[in-house]
Amino acid sequence: MASTIELDKERLTAEMAFTDDASAVIKIRRRLPDFLQSVKLKYVKLGYGYTCKLPTTLLFFLISAPLFMATLIQLTGPRLDRFSQLWTSPTAFVDAATGLTVLFVLLLLMGLNWAKRPRPVYLVDFACYKPEDERKLSVESFLKMTEECGGFEEETIHFQKKISTRSGLGDETYFPPGITSRPPDLTFKQARSEAASVIFSTLDALFVKTGIKPEEIDILVVNCSLFNPTPSLSSMIVNHYKLKPSIKSYNLGGMGCSAGLISIDLAKHLLRANPNSYALVFSTENITLNWYFGNDRSMLLCNCIFRMGGAGVLLSNKARDKSRSKYELVHTVRTHKGSADNSYNCVYQREDDKGIVGVSLARELMAVAGDALKTNITTLGPLVLPLSEQFRFFVSLVKRKVLKMARVKPYIPDFKNAFEHFCIHAGGRAVLDELQKNLRLSEWHMEPSRMTLYRFGNTSSSSLWYELAYTEAKGRVKGGDRVWQIAFGSGFKCNSAVWRALRAVAVGDGAEPKTNPWVESIDKYPVKIPLT
């Protein structure tokens, strides 16, 4: 009875409230820490350190441009007849030679600076996986399956009902056949089949829409946290599409729900080191072999909210692709809190007391997530906020941190002045609620994240792309719009990516339904999500 009261009291946050036995309830924070009320100066300095790269380049040109003009004036003078003196006056020839040497050096330095500038990274297009209709399972059907499988005690079935009815998930999320089979077929063969279905159907649609042939791909990055077979998933793609032998292939495992942006960051650095290249990023999670059939409450949340999903992203650093690309990558900011034991252990794969493997979520999860979010946002702020917001925030921070003026109220920057669109990882309803409150976002800003959680569930690292696809399907993306993607996951990590729309994104063409899972039903959304 005590656990039931606690769940009712905590509402959605009950999905983060776990116990190791039936006799005690471990109570955790009801809300995320108010991370914008408490920031550390070192992370602000880190953010401003990132911004120093652009001023350094501008300073170089401010110094070199006047020298360049002065050399031209000295060489030519106000009169054009100075050129004739080059052939009649030895002194003029020496002066001209000196001037030409200085001019050559300046041109060389400017050329080197231009060549060493970071190459732009363009997002040509992306595609999200939409399973067949027979893979849909309503909340009621999920709970019935949970009861009939025979693997759960009555109390843990009741616990899953409480979580599922408050999770924010709707009745059209997808499960792989290995889980819905009777009896469940949780085999390696089924897991490979799930991976192949998600990956190949998504990439087939992406290749068709972009017109890029698989053999043109130079870089491949795949991330899947919990399913890491041999050969790897990246090798599966190389084999299926017969990619070139020189392909630079990477397979990231065990990096949680934020791994999608880690893959984007890795691809960005590889593209900047390899000119005239295409990079293919695929983000997914495989749930067939990671379904938990035990009774440890700390491991049951994954059953209630994780669902099938995946997304493929095509990136390019080719100048000719700018005109047809959707977005340009502006910033990536990665935060890793794994040096702290509580952060490292808060999302942990292990056996329960009966030897059944599952992913355990610790009671400190909400506090750890808040700390990682605070660090990431504090570092990102100087890169994206308008100068007026930065000035108010900086003055407030100096007064409180440096001058020790405790009564000064901290200034909370308005990130709506920095971004038009927000794609916040759909990890759970409680986290979305608290992020909305902390960042002071409207329901319109949160709509892509909430509708993604409702329609597709938590698809792990690919959820950000379902959210961006929703924004595009609504026709909201205009040229010049800025998009903020932010995700968090095991480790504990929090990562951000900032994109700038290169054009208005048109939807509804012939290929769109195969790459954008929302197009055919977008008019039905948003829907009102029940609180209970």
Sequence and secondary structure as in RCSB ss.txt:
>XXXX:A:sequence
MASTIELDKERLTAEMAFTDDASAVIKIRRRLPDFLQSVKLKYVKLGYGYTCKLPTTLLFFLISAPLFMATLIQL
TGPRLDRFSQLWTSPTAFVDAATGLTVLFVLLLLMGLNWAKRPRPVYLVDFACYKPEDERKLSVESFLKMTEECG
GFEEETIHFQKKISTRSGLGDETYFPPGITSRPPDLTFKQARSEAASVIFSTLDALFVKTGIKPEEIDILVVNCS
LFNPTPSLSSMIVNHYKLKPSIKSYNLGGMGCSAGLISIDLAKHLLRANPNSYALVFSTENITLNWYFGNDRSML
LCNCIFRMGGAGVLLSNKARDKSRSKYELVHTVRTHKGSADNSYNCVYQREDDKGIVGVSLARELMAVAGDALKT
NITTLGPLVLPLSEQFRFFVSLVKRKVLKMARVKPYIPDFKNAFEHFCIHAGGRAVLDELQKNLRLSEWHMEPSR
MTLYRFGNTSSSSLWYELAYTEAKGRVKGGDRVWQIAFGSGFKCNSAVWRALRAVAVGDGAEPKTNPWVESIDKY
PVKIPLT
>XXXX:A:secstr
 HHHHHHHHHGGGGGG   SSTT      SS   GGG   HHHHHHHHHHHTHHHHHHHHHHHHHHHHHHHHHHH
H S GGGGGGGTT HHHHHHHHHHHHHHHHHHHHHHHHHHTS    EEEEEEE    GGGEE HHHHHHHHHHTS
 S HHHHHHHHHHHHHS   S EE  HHHHSSS    HHHHHHHHHHHHHHHHHHHHHHH   GGG  EEEEE S
S   SS HHHHHHHHHT  TT EEEEE S GGGHHHHHHHHHHHHHHHSSS EEEEEEE   GGG   S  GGGT
HHHHHB   EEEEEEE  GGGTTT SEEEEEEEEEE TTSHHHHHSEEEEE TTS EEEEE TTHHHHHHHHHHH
HHHHHHHHHS HHHHHHHHHHHIIIIIS  TTS      GGGT SEEEE  S HHHHHHHHHHHT  HHHHHHHH
HHHHHH B GGGHHHHHHHHHHHTT   TT EEEEEEEETTTEEEEEEEEESS     STTHHHH TTGGGGGG 
S      
